[in-house]
Amino acid sequence: MSLFNVYPLFDITPAFAKDVFVYDTDGTKYLDLYGGHAVISIGHSHPHYIQAIQKQLNSIGFYSNSIQNPLQHTLANKLEAMSDCKDYQLFLCNSGAEANENALKLASFHTGKKKILAFKNSFHGRTSAAVAATDNKKIIAPINAQQEVDFVTLGDIQAVEAVLKQGDTCAVIIECIQGVGGLDEMPTAFYTAVAKLCKEYNTLLIADEVQSGFGRTGDFFAFQKHGITPDIISIAKGMGNGFPIGGIFIQPEIQPSFGMLGTTFGGNHLACAAAIAVLEVIAQQQLLSHAKDIATYFIEKTQSLPKLVTVKGRGLMLGLEFDFPVAELRKTLIYKHHIFTGNSKNPNLLRILPPLTIQKEHIDQLIAALQKEL
Ligand SMILES: Cc1ncc(COP(=O)(O)O)c(C=O)c1O
């Protein structure tokens, strides 16, 4: 059977990975500044992570959500302590799209309304409501187009109010730093004004932290810099360091009922063990402050690069915006310098999403390669 060909692939076959490096089947070593699309948080094949998953697999890997699973409580308590987001409830699922799908569904259940407000250049996933809230017509099938979504320019608070005023919007879904869209972020005043308007018009505020969460920006969540309290926070990617797990934090006033949300695989034993191990490593190795330190170094080092327009993002969710399209440069970095980087909707932006364990010497390696090519 052939594979359904939906991905343009680089001609590289990873066979082994360790910390910030990926090795292909010929033994070529690649520096991973892409993290498998912001997924690898604590580094590839971290020994504590491997041990935790192996140990769990030797006892019980999976049972459905019809029994007690103390690991879910352990994970919830650790998440609360480390994120400093108090009193939320946790629902576990398997991916970022699923997290957003459940968040939007919950907002609709809770408010009784059905429209969504999303932002231009957003990306929230490929399932029903999540893809409808994604600003990319190419990936929205007719069946998804039934969702009613208003797209507003990030930063345009008058436009947000004009939509919410109509009274039929169940949720505003926002990436505080846009990932796929190209790392745009607004000043704090915008986020606080959106949060205030959501309260005023009985609309839930969903912070999509699928990419920016779990310490990627140097804060546990990107929205925390702006001092807002979202009603729902969606998480995935870095949460499992490659093990598929996602979830939503849900404000206490949103009341659950049996059957309201559900999943077969979500929150299974193995997934919980992976996410708990990730949190333990983040704490032990102080990866949040480390991410901020490396970002400072990165910004300083990149200032000397020719053709650089600006450095975007924060922590280890970074982008180098050049004055030319970077597709060729990205290929050269992979095939000639053996460095993985990411792209975005902005053709001039090279995205840097490394494991949070990255060191200064790895940044130096990128800078040397860029100096040479530019
Ligand atoms: C901000 C954001 N939300 C949601 C998603 C969807 O996550 P998943 O691919 O796990 O469904 C992504 C994926 O890139 C993302 O960047």
The ligand as an SDF file (V2000), in Angstrom:
LIG
                    3D

 16 16  0  0  0  0  0  0  0  0999 V2000
   -0.6860   26.7900   17.9000 C   0  0  0  0  0  0  0  0  0  0  0  0
   -1.0550   25.4220   17.4140 C   0  0  0  0  0  0  0  0  0  0  0  0
   -2.2540   24.9080   17.7390 N   0  0  0  0  0  0  0  0  0  0  0  0
   -2.6320   23.6840   17.3450 C   0  0  0  0  0  0  0  0  0  0  0  0
   -1.7960   22.8940   16.5800 C   0  0  0  0  0  0  0  0  0  0  0  0
   -2.2480   21.5260   16.1490 C   0  0  0  0  0  0  0  0  0  0  0  0
   -1.5720   20.5510   16.8590 O   0  0  0  0  0  0  0  0  0  0  0  0
   -1.5640   19.0230   16.3520 P   0  0  0  0  0  0  0  0  0  0  0  0
   -0.7470   19.0090   15.1030 O   0  0  0  0  0  0  0  0  0  0  0  0
   -0.9420   18.2740   17.4950 O   0  0  0  0  0  0  0  0  0  0  0  0
   -2.9650   18.6380   16.1010 O   0  0  0  0  0  0  0  0  0  0  0  0
   -0.5350   23.3820   16.2220 C   0  0  0  0  0  0  0  0  0  0  0  0
    0.3750   22.5630   15.3770 C   0  0  0  0  0  0  0  0  0  0  0  0
    1.3250   23.0340   14.7960 O   0  0  0  0  0  0  0  0  0  0  0  0
   -0.1560   24.6820   16.6410 C   0  0  0  0  0  0  0  0  0  0  0  0
    1.0270   25.2020   16.3110 O   0  0  0  0  0  0  0  0  0  0  0  0
  1  2  1  0
  2  3  1  0
  2 15  2  0
  3  4  2  0
  4  5  1  0
  5  6  1  0
  5 12  2  0
  6  7  1  0
  7  8  1  0
  8  9  2  0
  8 10  1  0
  8 11  1  0
 12 13  1  0
 12 15  1  0
 13 14  2  0
 15 16  1  0
M  END
$$$$
